[in-house]
Amino acid sequence: MGSKIVEVHPGIYEIFLPLPMRPTIINVYLVDCHGAWALIDTGMNSPDSIAALEDAFAQLGLKLEQLDTLIATHHHIDHFGASGEIRRRSHAPTHIHRLEAARADRMLFFGKNGTSERPESRPFFLQHGFPIDQFSSAGMRPAWMGTQMYFPVTEPDHFIDDGDVVEVGDRKFEVIWTPGHSPGHNVIFLRREKVMIVGDHLLPKITPHVGIYPDADASANPLGDFIESQKKVQRFDAELILPAHGGVYQDHRHRANQIIEHHRYREAEMLDLIKHQPQTAFEVAQQVFGGEERPIFHVMAATFETLAHLEYARIEGRARKLERDGRVLFQAL
């Protein structure tokens, strides 16, 4: 199989791995540390993806078993799904944020037990207007959940946190904690090379999902965290940005500002809808994201992304939250 692998900076290789969903490709990064090799993110644990990764290694005269270090930006299936298989074969020490390891473990639990085993989630759906009784619980989770395609490391060799530096050979991988898309998402910065491996945080063409879900803390503000994380990465002097989806690019400060402006526009759109009449997150989402026929998993994601926007507006003083008949409503101030 002809895997795509490109040297995007001396000794830093972008590898394109297939995904059975949109986006259809994830970019992972293999770094020659001169005497050792480090891999940033893994792809899914699917036969096609593992074969593509093996082929990419082979083009450099390597085997997967020769990997020395594995670093994850976050726990999602396309970024960490093959980590268990890669560590099993290579014994490479695996690094991920503590919050992400816990999320990976929880995803495995949900995969085994299913939505029907989580009765505590039901009130959360209902209070935000989501008509949960109209849908099959099976449709409310991705098709890969509960399969071997998600085979993450849940007990990593090292937890990483903001400001940590992982040294591999003569390279130094600096950890920048960027919560929002996930609570323990990290960007990896090679300061000497001025290269930033950004995971899903700074995608060049699309914005990542940011939502509030039933297991979130009452004080959760993931969109606020995400926007602050966009401001945070602008303080770093990077010249080459390596995203998980889309092409490499240069001006991360410009892209971060674009993403912030996108969310400001989206919030203004939502606040306009609830100016005169308070509404639930589900009602607002149906108008903003469209009420046409879509997979229920997408409807759920849209609802909880809308909830993240409305909560952020409330925390910032641009909306208020009301409770009526067991439902949570938001109204613009």
Summary of the structure (lengths in Angstrom):
residues: 333
radius of gyration: 20.4
end to end distance: 57.3
largest distance: 64.6
contacts: 1106
relative contact order: 0.12
helix: 38%
strand: 22%
